[in-house]
Amino acid sequence: MIAVFGCSHASMPVVGVSCSRSGSGSALLPTTYTDALRSAGAVPLVIPTVSDEAQAAAVMEVVDGIVFSGGEDVNPAWYGESVWNETVEIDSVRDRSDSLLARAALACGKPVLAICRGSQLMNVILGGSLYQDLPTQFSGGVVHSGKTHKIGLEEGSVLAGLYGTDSLTVNSMHHQAVKDPAPGIRITASSADGIVEAWETPQIVAVQFHPEKMLAAGDSAWLPLFKAFVSRTAQR
């Protein structure tokens, strides 16, 4: 027997997720992102790269919100700098796609969850800059690649509200980070050495760490972050 599915309006919000590209140009995204969104009650939609404003606008008509995922470094030319050293890895096709999607999301007010590269991307789109390589540009005392560490939360932030605390332990898998915060954003979490670990606007929640990886590793405490985001998309 063949099941017949109706085409009535779905009750579950659809959340787009930006992705990297494989060497052959295929869409590439860890399933940790889509698993987290499904667990939070959304239908995840992986977005292959777009190449113009019309395509980005069409994507925004379909999704209720968007997650900008981790991955390659944002081209420093986007914030007026030259490449610092050989550690900076750029995919110009993804940079263009993500910038188009980000501007389209901002224009139509869709909720944004920005993770790792996503946080860096959105800061740049809004007018900020980045440390291109923390080990050689920043003399802090926290290891930001491959270890866990504590972050301090600002009172009244989304994270503080969700977790009812002033600090959290997070993973750390990045060599870049926010340097000059974009105008209008609120820094809501920092590491002990002062690196920005989370920031917000009324539309965006951005985190430098990877909550989807901690959730996949069995730390269910990170599910509320995704549920809160999905709830915001459902309200639209």
N, C-alpha and C positions, 0 to 999 in steps of 0.2 A: 504494500500500500504506500502511496506517495503522500507525504504530509503536505498540506496546503497552509501557507502562512499568510496572514492578512497584512495589509499595508497601512494600518492605522498608526497614528502618531505614537511613538515609543515613549514609555514613561521613564526610561533610564536616560540620563544625560549622556551625550556623546562628547568625549574628550579627545582632541587631537594630540599627538605626540610627535615632535620633530625627531629626526634621526640622522645618523651618520651615513656614509656610503662605503661600501666595500671597494676593494681595488678594481673590481669590474663595473662599479657604478651602481650596484644593487643597494636597496634600502637596508640599513643595518641598525638594529636596536636591541639591546638586551631585553629579554622578556620580563625582567624585574619591574620595569616601568608599567607594562601592560597588566602584569599580575597584580600590582599594587592598586591600579585603577579599578580593575574588575572587583577586587576584594572590597573596595570602597563604594561599589555600587554604580560604577560608570561603564559605558561601552567604550573601550579605547580604540582609537583610529590612528594608525601609523601613517604619517604624512610623508610621502616621497618629496624630493626637492621640487620647489616651484621656481619659475623663471621670470615671472612678471607680476605686476600689481593685480591684474585681473584674476590670475590663478589664485593668488593669496586671498583676495576678497571672496572668491568662490568657496575656498576652504572655510573661511570664517562664517559663511552662510550655513554650512553643514554642522559645524561643531559648536558646543555650548561653552567651551573653554579650551585652553591649550597648555600643555606641558612642554617647556623647552628643556631638552635632555642634555646630558653631559657629552663630552667628546673632544674634538679638536680645539685648538686655540683660536680665538677671534683675531683676525688680521689686525695688527697694530695700526695699520694705515687708517682704520676706521676711527681711531682716536688720535690721529696726527703724529704717530711715531713710526720709526723704522724698526725692523726686526732686530731684537736685542742679541740673540745668540742662536745656536743650532738646536736648542731644545724647543723652540717655537715651531709647532706643527700646524699648518694652515690648509684648509680646504676651501678655496674661493667659491666653489659652487654652493657648498653648504652655507658659507657666510652670506651669500646673496639671498639664498632661500630663506634662511632664518631671519634676516633683516626685513625681508618683505613680509613674512608671516608676523613678525613682531609689530611692525608698523600697522599692519591690518588689524591685528588684535587690539592694539591701543586705540585705533580709530573707532572701532565699533564697541569698545568697552567690555570685551570678553575677559573673564577671569583668567589670570596667568599664574601658573606655578613654575618657577624657574629654578632648575637644579644644576649646580656646579657650573659648567659652561653656560647654562641658561642664565644663571645669575650674572655672570660676567657679560654675556651678550646684552641683556636688558639694561645693565648699567651703562654700557657703551652707547646703545641706541638712544638712551635718555640724556646723553651728554657727558658721561663719566669716562674714566680711564682705568687701566689695569697695571698691576705689576706683571711683567711678562714672564719673569722667572724668579720666584721667591728666593731660592737658595743663593742667587747671585745679586739680587737687588734689595733684599730685605734682611736685616740682621736681627731676627726675632729668636726667641728661645723655644718655640714650639715646632716640632716636626710635622709638616703639613702633607706629607706623602707617605702613605702606607701604615699609619698608626692612628690610634684613637686619642682624643684629648677632650678636655672640658671647654665649653663655651659659656659665657655669661649672657643672660637674657635681660632685655630691657622691660621694665614694668609696663603693662598695657599692650605689649606686642601680641601677635597671634600665637607665637610659640609659648610665651609666658601664660597666656590664657588657656591654652590647650593642656599644658602640663603642670600648671600651678606651682612653678618653681622658678628660681632665678639662675639655674645652671643645668646643663645637660651634657652628657658624654656623646660625642659624635665620631663617625669615621672621618678620614681625611685622605683624599686621593687627588690632590691638585698641586700644580706648581705655579699657577697664576691665581690672582685674586683682585678684588676691587682695590684700586689705589685712591683715585679721586672719586668720591661718590657723586653721582649725577645730581643736579639740582632737583630738590623736591622729594628725594627719597629719604626714608627714615631708617637709620641703622638700628637694628633690633637685637643683634647678637654679635659678639666678638670673642676671639680667642684671647688667652692671657697675654699674648704679645701684641695684641691690637689689630690683628687681621679681621676684616669684616666676614662674619660667618652667616649672617642673615640680614635682610632688609625688606622694607615694605613700602608700598603705596596703597591707596584705596583699591587699586585693581590688581596689584602684583604681590605675591609672596615669593621671595627669593631666598634660597639657601645654598651655601657653598659646599655643604656635605651631601651625602647620598642616602636619604631616608629609605628609598626603595630597596637598596642593598641590605640595610639593616633589617628591614621588614622581611625580606627573602631569607635572611639568615636566622629567622625565628624570633626576632624582637618585635612582638606585636604592639609594643608601645608606640610604634611609628604609624600604625594604621590611622589613628585619629587625625593626623595631619592630612592624609589623603581624603579621609571622609569629610573633613571640614572644607577642603577645596572642592570636592564633588558636590557638596551641599550648596556651595556658592554658585556653581554652574547650573544646578537644578533650579535655583531661584530665578534664573533668567528664562 
